[in-house]
Amino acid sequence: MHQSKKIFIKAIINVIFLLLFGLQRANAVTDDCETGYRWVGYLTNDTSGKTTAYAPIDFFTPEGAKLNAYKGDNIYEHTRYEFNDTTCTSDHWRLDVRGTASKLFYSAQELLTTLSIEPICNEDPDPSLKDFKPAPKKILSITDTIRFDKEKSRLKAAYTSTYNMTFTYKDDTLLAYTDGRLMNRWIMHICKIIGPSVFWQRLGDAGTITQVDYYDYTNGTEYHEDFSDCANTQEYHTCEPDPILVIEPEYQLPSCDDPYLRLKAKTNYTTDLHWEGPNGFTSNEQSPVINYKEAESGKYLVWGRLSACVAPEYSLFDIEIPELGVVTERELTTCHGDTIWVGNHFYTESGTYRDTTVNSMGCDSILISNITFEYLQADGDNEVTTCHGDTIWVGNHFYTESGNYRDTIKTKAGCDSIVVSKFKFEYLQADGDNEVTTC
């Protein structure tokens, strides 16, 4: 059982990408006997791990695909036949594989038909403003199996049975039939068939593939091969290549006349588009519009794709939002006699003034200025009488003698204020009546 699992896993791993082009019925034929361009046969020995490839001339026979090098005397040898092209993108198709299996008495036989398929190429793109990396394409292997029950051969040394395995795909549903009976069902979005193959495991004489038929109902093409003569293999047309999607972002910055950030994605095909930007901005519109108050400077990303089967294209770029007109209020204090300029206006008197200026974008900005002009102050009534020996401070100066003094000090606004002072320092007096007068 363990060896059977190992062989089965190897069979899945060994399935190569197949069916590179779309298939259609055609009258023209080609000689592929020596090249193995389309069909390739393999003989694998699981014990040694050796696999040998063979051209169609080695297995195209009047009875069908049967590898002459396979002798059938080693249960660890098996054959595999693969088709080396890829179908066109289609959402409705059918693949039939028909043949015969020769059953030897008590031999264990198993037939695997495998499709490598390309599902939706990017089911959940994960764009990032830092590093946009679309998810890689996925390749899945879908396998259906026919096992030949050895109990049916007890009365015969050998017998031959026919088989017909069919895969159909429509409405995201892949069905597998064996001889007309539904055996398996898968729900998925498939882009292309990468490769059908037939794998024979532990056989007496390996059996044969007699017919392969592919019907592409979406594209109106089909392909048939009967394996009787490699010099007359079917020709088919080449699939149309996937269109190259080009996304060129444009944007119009907000202005005084049009205070909106206007984004636009120019594309050569109609497609689904997605935008991302700073502060969680997202949009699925082709030309989103953002109000100036909500528009932010930073990185913007636009990406899109033609269909689920075509990898997305993207563009990442920076936008710097300009500063439009604003209302600003400020407090200004200076000395009387100074001049304050606001734009083209100047002011020399205290008051509240409203000015309109034009910034570099040509937008009006309103500036409200609360201006205070402080006047020069002079005090002439500072007459002070005190006792001799005291000290009087005026600003940073001190006085101890009587006299008239003029000092200049600074106000809080930095303006000069003149202080005029008259100081009188009185001495102690004594008369003959011992009457004492002091300060």
ABEGO torsion letter per residue (X at the ends): XAAAAAAAAAAAAABBBBGABBBBBBABBBBAAAAGAABBBBBBBAAAGBBBBBBAAAABBAAEBBBAABAGABAABBBBBBBABBBBBBABBBBBBBBBBBBBBGBBBBBBBBBBBBBBABABBBBBAABBBBBBBBBBBBBBBBBBBAAAAAABABBBBBBBBBBBBBGGBBBBBBGGBBABBBBBBBABBABBBBBBBGBAAGEBBABBBBBBAAAGBBBBBAGABAAABBBBBBBBBBBBBBBBBBBBBBBAABBBBBBBBBBABBBBBBBBBBGGBBBABABBBBBAAABBBEBBBBBBBABAABBBBBBBBBBBBBBBBBBBBBBBBBBBGBBBBBEABBBABBEBBBBBBBBAAGBBBBBBBBBBBBBBBBBAABBBBBBBGBBBBBEABBBABBEBBBBBBBBAAGBBBBBBBBBBBBBBBBBAAGBBBBX
